[in-house]
Amino acid sequence: MKTMILAGAMVLAASVAQASDGQVVFHCESLPTVDSALTVMGVADEITSDVDVVVMVAGQVKAQDRGGLIEGTTRFEGHVFDIEFDHVTRIIAKQANDVLSVGQADSLICTYPTLP
């Protein structure tokens, strides 16, 4: 289990390092059993190596954030959200936004596109 999580973190970190500007690093959706329609996408910024996160509800952009993947972990830290990547990923609100209340979390399933 730990090996799979660490492997996922290394793939994620390598993805950010190799991604060109605008390349999707991760794409997450609400669990099918959850009564929400969240889509969360992380897009690499080649110049700064930051990750821009867009949070959509029913296809409409409701929140944006900028932050980074913490090296050696399975975690994104932004100004508005933290995302903990695992078999079931959790997005946690740190600041007020139009999607989640502060401290509220939602469960997601994520994919990590193959990069060239």
Rosetta constraint file for C-alpha pairs under 8 A:
AtomPair CA 1 CA 5 HARMONIC 6.39 0.50
AtomPair CA 2 CA 6 HARMONIC 6.05 0.50
AtomPair CA 3 CA 7 HARMONIC 5.96 0.50
AtomPair CA 4 CA 8 HARMONIC 6.10 0.50
AtomPair CA 5 CA 9 HARMONIC 6.24 0.50
AtomPair CA 5 CA 74 HARMONIC 7.17 0.50
AtomPair CA 5 CA 86 HARMONIC 6.33 0.50
AtomPair CA 5 CA 87 HARMONIC 8.00 0.50
AtomPair CA 6 CA 10 HARMONIC 6.21 0.50
AtomPair CA 6 CA 72 HARMONIC 7.83 0.50
AtomPair CA 6 CA 73 HARMONIC 7.32 0.50
AtomPair CA 6 CA 74 HARMONIC 7.27 0.50
AtomPair CA 7 CA 11 HARMONIC 6.18 0.50
AtomPair CA 8 CA 12 HARMONIC 6.06 0.50
AtomPair CA 8 CA 74 HARMONIC 7.37 0.50
AtomPair CA 9 CA 13 HARMONIC 6.04 0.50
AtomPair CA 9 CA 72 HARMONIC 6.87 0.50
AtomPair CA 9 CA 73 HARMONIC 5.97 0.50
AtomPair CA 9 CA 74 HARMONIC 4.84 0.50
AtomPair CA 9 CA 85 HARMONIC 7.98 0.50
AtomPair CA 10 CA 14 HARMONIC 5.96 0.50
AtomPair CA 10 CA 72 HARMONIC 7.28 0.50
AtomPair CA 11 CA 15 HARMONIC 5.96 0.50
AtomPair CA 12 CA 16 HARMONIC 6.44 0.50
AtomPair CA 12 CA 25 HARMONIC 7.17 0.50
AtomPair CA 12 CA 26 HARMONIC 7.88 0.50
AtomPair CA 12 CA 112 HARMONIC 7.14 0.50
AtomPair CA 13 CA 17 HARMONIC 6.35 0.50
AtomPair CA 13 CA 69 HARMONIC 6.84 0.50
AtomPair CA 13 CA 71 HARMONIC 6.80 0.50
AtomPair CA 14 CA 18 HARMONIC 6.11 0.50
AtomPair CA 15 CA 19 HARMONIC 5.66 0.50
AtomPair CA 15 CA 25 HARMONIC 6.16 0.50
AtomPair CA 15 CA 115 HARMONIC 6.73 0.50
AtomPair CA 16 CA 25 HARMONIC 6.35 0.50
AtomPair CA 16 CA 44 HARMONIC 6.12 0.50
AtomPair CA 16 CA 49 HARMONIC 6.89 0.50
AtomPair CA 16 CA 51 HARMONIC 7.79 0.50
AtomPair CA 17 CA 49 HARMONIC 7.10 0.50
AtomPair CA 18 CA 115 HARMONIC 7.45 0.50
AtomPair CA 19 CA 23 HARMONIC 5.56 0.50
AtomPair CA 19 CA 24 HARMONIC 7.81 0.50
AtomPair CA 19 CA 25 HARMONIC 7.23 0.50
AtomPair CA 19 CA 44 HARMONIC 6.16 0.50
AtomPair CA 19 CA 46 HARMONIC 6.86 0.50
AtomPair CA 19 CA 115 HARMONIC 6.89 0.50
AtomPair CA 20 CA 44 HARMONIC 6.77 0.50
AtomPair CA 20 CA 45 HARMONIC 7.19 0.50
AtomPair CA 20 CA 46 HARMONIC 5.43 0.50
AtomPair CA 21 CA 43 HARMONIC 7.77 0.50
AtomPair CA 21 CA 44 HARMONIC 5.69 0.50
AtomPair CA 21 CA 45 HARMONIC 4.88 0.50
AtomPair CA 21 CA 46 HARMONIC 4.61 0.50
AtomPair CA 21 CA 47 HARMONIC 7.57 0.50
AtomPair CA 22 CA 43 HARMONIC 5.55 0.50
AtomPair CA 22 CA 44 HARMONIC 5.62 0.50
AtomPair CA 22 CA 45 HARMONIC 6.39 0.50
AtomPair CA 22 CA 46 HARMONIC 7.87 0.50
AtomPair CA 23 CA 43 HARMONIC 5.50 0.50
AtomPair CA 23 CA 44 HARMONIC 5.53 0.50
AtomPair CA 23 CA 45 HARMONIC 8.00 0.50
AtomPair CA 24 CA 41 HARMONIC 6.87 0.50
AtomPair CA 24 CA 42 HARMONIC 5.80 0.50
AtomPair CA 24 CA 43 HARMONIC 4.46 0.50
AtomPair CA 24 CA 44 HARMONIC 6.43 0.50
AtomPair CA 24 CA 113 HARMONIC 7.03 0.50
AtomPair CA 25 CA 41 HARMONIC 7.57 0.50
AtomPair CA 25 CA 42 HARMONIC 5.37 0.50
AtomPair CA 25 CA 43 HARMONIC 5.49 0.50
AtomPair CA 25 CA 44 HARMONIC 6.26 0.50
AtomPair CA 25 CA 112 HARMONIC 6.01 0.50
AtomPair CA 25 CA 113 HARMONIC 6.53 0.50
AtomPair CA 26 CA 41 HARMONIC 5.72 0.50
AtomPair CA 26 CA 42 HARMONIC 5.11 0.50
AtomPair CA 26 CA 43 HARMONIC 7.33 0.50
AtomPair CA 26 CA 110 HARMONIC 6.62 0.50
AtomPair CA 26 CA 111 HARMONIC 5.78 0.50
AtomPair CA 26 CA 112 HARMONIC 4.65 0.50
AtomPair CA 26 CA 113 HARMONIC 6.68 0.50
AtomPair CA 27 CA 39 HARMONIC 7.34 0.50
AtomPair CA 27 CA 40 HARMONIC 5.81 0.50
AtomPair CA 27 CA 41 HARMONIC 4.51 0.50
AtomPair CA 27 CA 42 HARMONIC 6.48 0.50
AtomPair CA 27 CA 110 HARMONIC 5.45 0.50
AtomPair CA 27 CA 111 HARMONIC 5.36 0.50
AtomPair CA 27 CA 112 HARMONIC 6.49 0.50
AtomPair CA 27 CA 113 HARMONIC 7.92 0.50
AtomPair CA 28 CA 38 HARMONIC 8.00 0.50
AtomPair CA 28 CA 39 HARMONIC 5.62 0.50
AtomPair CA 28 CA 40 HARMONIC 4.92 0.50
AtomPair CA 28 CA 41 HARMONIC 6.26 0.50
AtomPair CA 28 CA 108 HARMONIC 5.86 0.50
AtomPair CA 28 CA 109 HARMONIC 5.35 0.50
AtomPair CA 28 CA 110 HARMONIC 4.00 0.50
AtomPair CA 28 CA 111 HARMONIC 6.33 0.50
AtomPair CA 29 CA 37 HARMONIC 7.33 0.50
AtomPair CA 29 CA 38 HARMONIC 5.67 0.50
AtomPair CA 29 CA 39 HARMONIC 4.57 0.50
AtomPair CA 29 CA 40 HARMONIC 6.37 0.50
AtomPair CA 29 CA 108 HARMONIC 5.27 0.50
AtomPair CA 29 CA 109 HARMONIC 5.44 0.50
AtomPair CA 29 CA 110 HARMONIC 6.48 0.50
AtomPair CA 30 CA 34 HARMONIC 6.47 0.50
AtomPair CA 30 CA 36 HARMONIC 6.43 0.50
AtomPair CA 30 CA 37 HARMONIC 5.86 0.50
AtomPair CA 30 CA 38 HARMONIC 5.21 0.50
AtomPair CA 30 CA 39 HARMONIC 6.63 0.50
AtomPair CA 30 CA 106 HARMONIC 7.54 0.50
AtomPair CA 30 CA 107 HARMONIC 6.10 0.50
AtomPair CA 30 CA 108 HARMONIC 4.46 0.50
AtomPair CA 30 CA 109 HARMONIC 6.30 0.50
AtomPair CA 31 CA 107 HARMONIC 6.32 0.50
AtomPair CA 31 CA 108 HARMONIC 5.36 0.50
AtomPair CA 31 CA 109 HARMONIC 6.04 0.50
AtomPair CA 34 CA 107 HARMONIC 7.80 0.50
AtomPair CA 36 CA 57 HARMONIC 7.86 0.50
AtomPair CA 37 CA 57 HARMONIC 5.43 0.50
AtomPair CA 37 CA 58 HARMONIC 5.56 0.50
AtomPair CA 38 CA 55 HARMONIC 6.86 0.50
AtomPair CA 38 CA 56 HARMONIC 5.68 0.50
AtomPair CA 38 CA 57 HARMONIC 4.83 0.50
AtomPair CA 38 CA 58 HARMONIC 6.87 0.50
AtomPair CA 39 CA 55 HARMONIC 5.80 0.50
AtomPair CA 39 CA 56 HARMONIC 5.05 0.50
AtomPair CA 39 CA 57 HARMONIC 6.39 0.50
AtomPair CA 39 CA 58 HARMONIC 7.85 0.50
AtomPair CA 39 CA 59 HARMONIC 7.53 0.50
AtomPair CA 40 CA 53 HARMONIC 6.84 0.50
AtomPair CA 40 CA 54 HARMONIC 5.74 0.50
AtomPair CA 40 CA 55 HARMONIC 4.59 0.50
AtomPair CA 40 CA 56 HARMONIC 6.35 0.50
AtomPair CA 41 CA 53 HARMONIC 5.55 0.50
AtomPair CA 41 CA 54 HARMONIC 5.34 0.50
AtomPair CA 41 CA 55 HARMONIC 6.68 0.50
AtomPair CA 42 CA 51 HARMONIC 5.88 0.50
AtomPair CA 42 CA 52 HARMONIC 5.56 0.50
AtomPair CA 42 CA 53 HARMONIC 4.46 0.50
AtomPair CA 42 CA 54 HARMONIC 6.62 0.50
AtomPair CA 43 CA 51 HARMONIC 5.43 0.50
AtomPair CA 43 CA 52 HARMONIC 5.11 0.50
AtomPair CA 43 CA 53 HARMONIC 6.32 0.50
AtomPair CA 44 CA 49 HARMONIC 6.54 0.50
AtomPair CA 44 CA 50 HARMONIC 6.23 0.50
AtomPair CA 44 CA 51 HARMONIC 4.69 0.50
AtomPair CA 44 CA 52 HARMONIC 6.36 0.50
AtomPair CA 45 CA 49 HARMONIC 5.27 0.50
AtomPair CA 45 CA 50 HARMONIC 5.41 0.50
AtomPair CA 45 CA 51 HARMONIC 5.94 0.50
AtomPair CA 45 CA 52 HARMONIC 7.08 0.50
AtomPair CA 46 CA 50 HARMONIC 7.64 0.50
AtomPair CA 49 CA 68 HARMONIC 7.56 0.50
AtomPair CA 50 CA 66 HARMONIC 6.74 0.50
AtomPair CA 50 CA 67 HARMONIC 5.60 0.50
AtomPair CA 50 CA 68 HARMONIC 5.06 0.50
AtomPair CA 50 CA 69 HARMONIC 7.91 0.50
AtomPair CA 51 CA 66 HARMONIC 5.77 0.50
AtomPair CA 51 CA 67 HARMONIC 5.48 0.50
AtomPair CA 51 CA 68 HARMONIC 5.34 0.50
AtomPair CA 51 CA 69 HARMONIC 7.45 0.50
AtomPair CA 52 CA 64 HARMONIC 7.30 0.50
AtomPair CA 52 CA 65 HARMONIC 5.88 0.50
AtomPair CA 52 CA 66 HARMONIC 4.51 0.50
AtomPair CA 52 CA 67 HARMONIC 6.61 0.50
AtomPair CA 53 CA 64 HARMONIC 5.55 0.50
AtomPair CA 53 CA 65 HARMONIC 5.01 0.50
AtomPair CA 53 CA 66 HARMONIC 5.96 0.50
AtomPair CA 53 CA 67 HARMONIC 7.87 0.50
AtomPair CA 54 CA 61 HARMONIC 6.78 0.50
AtomPair CA 54 CA 62 HARMONIC 7.88 0.50
AtomPair CA 54 CA 63 HARMONIC 6.10 0.50
AtomPair CA 54 CA 64 HARMONIC 4.60 0.50
AtomPair CA 54 CA 65 HARMONIC 6.60 0.50
AtomPair CA 55 CA 61 HARMONIC 5.92 0.50
AtomPair CA 55 CA 62 HARMONIC 5.90 0.50
AtomPair CA 55 CA 63 HARMONIC 5.10 0.50
AtomPair CA 55 CA 64 HARMONIC 6.05 0.50
AtomPair CA 55 CA 99 HARMONIC 7.84 0.50
AtomPair CA 56 CA 60 HARMONIC 5.04 0.50
AtomPair CA 56 CA 61 HARMONIC 4.29 0.50
AtomPair CA 56 CA 62 HARMONIC 5.32 0.50
AtomPair CA 56 CA 63 HARMONIC 6.95 0.50
AtomPair CA 57 CA 61 HARMONIC 6.61 0.50
AtomPair CA 57 CA 62 HARMONIC 6.50 0.50
AtomPair CA 57 CA 99 HARMONIC 7.71 0.50
AtomPair CA 62 CA 98 HARMONIC 5.85 0.50
AtomPair CA 62 CA 99 HARMONIC 6.43 0.50
AtomPair CA 63 CA 97 HARMONIC 6.48 0.50
AtomPair CA 63 CA 98 HARMONIC 6.37 0.50
AtomPair CA 63 CA 99 HARMONIC 6.85 0.50
AtomPair CA 65 CA 78 HARMONIC 6.14 0.50
AtomPair CA 65 CA 79 HARMONIC 6.41 0.50
AtomPair CA 65 CA 80 HARMONIC 5.97 0.50
AtomPair CA 65 CA 81 HARMONIC 7.04 0.50
AtomPair CA 66 CA 78 HARMONIC 5.44 0.50
AtomPair CA 66 CA 79 HARMONIC 6.66 0.50
AtomPair CA 67 CA 76 HARMONIC 6.92 0.50
AtomPair CA 67 CA 77 HARMONIC 5.52 0.50
AtomPair CA 67 CA 78 HARMONIC 3.98 0.50
AtomPair CA 67 CA 79 HARMONIC 6.66 0.50
AtomPair CA 68 CA 76 HARMONIC 5.54 0.50
AtomPair CA 68 CA 77 HARMONIC 5.67 0.50
AtomPair CA 68 CA 78 HARMONIC 6.53 0.50
AtomPair CA 69 CA 73 HARMONIC 7.75 0.50
AtomPair CA 69 CA 74 HARMONIC 7.54 0.50
AtomPair CA 69 CA 75 HARMONIC 5.80 0.50
AtomPair CA 69 CA 76 HARMONIC 4.36 0.50
AtomPair CA 69 CA 77 HARMONIC 6.42 0.50
AtomPair CA 70 CA 74 HARMONIC 7.17 0.50
AtomPair CA 70 CA 75 HARMONIC 5.75 0.50
AtomPair CA 70 CA 76 HARMONIC 6.07 0.50
AtomPair CA 70 CA 77 HARMONIC 7.00 0.50
AtomPair CA 74 CA 84 HARMONIC 6.05 0.50
AtomPair CA 74 CA 85 HARMONIC 5.17 0.50
AtomPair CA 74 CA 86 HARMONIC 7.23 0.50
AtomPair CA 75 CA 82 HARMONIC 7.20 0.50
AtomPair CA 75 CA 83 HARMONIC 5.63 0.50
AtomPair CA 75 CA 84 HARMONIC 4.64 0.50
AtomPair CA 75 CA 85 HARMONIC 5.89 0.50
AtomPair CA 76 CA 82 HARMONIC 5.59 0.50
AtomPair CA 76 CA 83 HARMONIC 4.97 0.50
AtomPair CA 76 CA 84 HARMONIC 6.58 0.50
AtomPair CA 77 CA 81 HARMONIC 6.64 0.50
AtomPair CA 77 CA 82 HARMONIC 4.71 0.50
AtomPair CA 77 CA 83 HARMONIC 6.65 0.50
AtomPair CA 78 CA 82 HARMONIC 5.83 0.50
AtomPair CA 79 CA 94 HARMONIC 7.23 0.50
AtomPair CA 79 CA 95 HARMONIC 7.38 0.50
AtomPair CA 80 CA 93 HARMONIC 6.01 0.50
AtomPair CA 80 CA 94 HARMONIC 5.14 0.50
AtomPair CA 80 CA 95 HARMONIC 4.87 0.50
AtomPair CA 80 CA 96 HARMONIC 7.35 0.50
AtomPair CA 80 CA 97 HARMONIC 7.53 0.50
AtomPair CA 81 CA 91 HARMONIC 6.61 0.50
AtomPair CA 81 CA 92 HARMONIC 5.53 0.50
AtomPair CA 81 CA 93 HARMONIC 4.65 0.50
AtomPair CA 81 CA 94 HARMONIC 5.40 0.50
AtomPair CA 81 CA 95 HARMONIC 7.21 0.50
AtomPair CA 82 CA 91 HARMONIC 5.82 0.50
AtomPair CA 82 CA 92 HARMONIC 5.24 0.50
AtomPair CA 82 CA 93 HARMONIC 6.63 0.50
AtomPair CA 82 CA 94 HARMONIC 7.11 0.50
AtomPair CA 83 CA 89 HARMONIC 7.05 0.50
AtomPair CA 83 CA 90 HARMONIC 5.65 0.50
AtomPair CA 83 CA 91 HARMONIC 4.41 0.50
AtomPair CA 83 CA 92 HARMONIC 6.26 0.50
AtomPair CA 84 CA 89 HARMONIC 5.61 0.50
AtomPair CA 84 CA 90 HARMONIC 5.23 0.50
AtomPair CA 84 CA 91 HARMONIC 6.52 0.50
AtomPair CA 85 CA 89 HARMONIC 4.53 0.50
AtomPair CA 85 CA 90 HARMONIC 6.69 0.50
AtomPair CA 85 CA 110 HARMONIC 7.97 0.50
AtomPair CA 86 CA 90 HARMONIC 7.90 0.50
AtomPair CA 87 CA 109 HARMONIC 7.25 0.50
AtomPair CA 88 CA 107 HARMONIC 6.26 0.50
AtomPair CA 88 CA 108 HARMONIC 5.80 0.50
AtomPair CA 88 CA 109 HARMONIC 5.62 0.50
AtomPair CA 88 CA 110 HARMONIC 7.89 0.50
AtomPair CA 89 CA 107 HARMONIC 5.64 0.50
AtomPair CA 89 CA 108 HARMONIC 4.88 0.50
AtomPair CA 89 CA 109 HARMONIC 5.95 0.50
AtomPair CA 89 CA 110 HARMONIC 6.95 0.50
AtomPair CA 90 CA 105 HARMONIC 6.32 0.50
AtomPair CA 90 CA 106 HARMONIC 5.62 0.50
AtomPair CA 90 CA 107 HARMONIC 4.67 0.50
AtomPair CA 90 CA 108 HARMONIC 5.98 0.50
AtomPair CA 91 CA 105 HARMONIC 5.41 0.50
AtomPair CA 91 CA 106 HARMONIC 5.48 0.50
AtomPair CA 91 CA 107 HARMONIC 6.60 0.50
AtomPair CA 91 CA 108 HARMONIC 7.43 0.50
AtomPair CA 92 CA 100 HARMONIC 7.85 0.50
AtomPair CA 92 CA 102 HARMONIC 7.85 0.50
AtomPair CA 92 CA 103 HARMONIC 6.20 0.50
AtomPair CA 92 CA 104 HARMONIC 5.80 0.50
AtomPair CA 92 CA 105 HARMONIC 4.30 0.50
AtomPair CA 92 CA 106 HARMONIC 6.78 0.50
AtomPair CA 93 CA 97 HARMONIC 7.81 0.50
AtomPair CA 93 CA 100 HARMONIC 5.97 0.50
AtomPair CA 93 CA 101 HARMONIC 6.37 0.50
AtomPair CA 93 CA 102 HARMONIC 4.96 0.50
AtomPair CA 93 CA 103 HARMONIC 5.29 0.50
AtomPair CA 93 CA 104 HARMONIC 5.76 0.50
AtomPair CA 93 CA 105 HARMONIC 6.48 0.50
AtomPair CA 94 CA 102 HARMONIC 5.26 0.50
AtomPair CA 94 CA 103 HARMONIC 5.97 0.50
AtomPair CA 95 CA 101 HARMONIC 7.73 0.50
AtomPair CA 95 CA 102 HARMONIC 5.38 0.50
AtomPair CA 96 CA 100 HARMONIC 7.49 0.50
AtomPair CA 96 CA 101 HARMONIC 6.14 0.50
AtomPair CA 96 CA 102 HARMONIC 5.62 0.50
AtomPair CA 97 CA 101 HARMONIC 6.89 0.50
AtomPair CA 97 CA 102 HARMONIC 7.91 0.50
AtomPair CA 100 CA 104 HARMONIC 5.82 0.50
AtomPair CA 100 CA 105 HARMONIC 7.15 0.50
